[in-house]
Amino acid sequence: MAHCEQLTHPHIYGPHLNDISLAGCARLTDASVEESCSASPSLLRLNICGCVGLRRPQIASSSLEVLNFGKYSDDNDNNFTGGIPAEWGALTNLKKLSMMNCGLDGGCF
C-alpha cells in the first residue's frame, strides 16, 4: 500500500497480518493506523515513514518489533525529532526503530 497518496482510512488488519507498509501515504489518518495496530495481534513490522497527514497516532501493539517512522506533518510540533512519543510506551517488544526525515540524511526503507 506504500505511496498511495489519496488513501485516507484503509481498513487494513487481521489476526495473521504481520507486516504493514504505508510509507508515503500522505493523507493517512491517525485512526487508520490505530485501527491497524489494535486489530492486528500478530503485527511485527509497521512502516509509516512520510505519512504527513498523521498527527499523533496512538500506536499500541505488544507484538510490534520493527517501527519505521519519520516526519509526519508539516506542523513543527509533530515532527518527533525527540524520538518516540511517551504515549507509545506499549511497544514493549520493539527491537528495531528507524527514524527518517528527522533532520538526518536517509529515506524510507
Phi, psi and omega in degrees: 000000185301143176064028172275088191296337181265355182290124181247311184219073177286148176259082183249108178191167178171156184293338182247002180289125183237355182217120178235122176242113179240022183306133176078006177280088193296334184255010181299141181262156175305316184300324181291321177293317179299317179296315180300318181290313185288334183258013178233082186295345180257010184298123180252324185230134178226125179242109179235030179294133176077015177273081190290350177278346179287146179250294178207072181295139177273096181269110180233110180205116180285346181264344187299126180249330183231125178233124176244115178218166180205210178298125178270290188253170176279356177282119184301337180285347184244025181275348177057036179293344179270003179104203183292130176299148183303327182290355176271022183298346181282001181274061187289342183256006185298127181245334182221133179231126175241122179247112183248155179058034178250036181091003178248159176287148177141182180212191180278140178272000000 
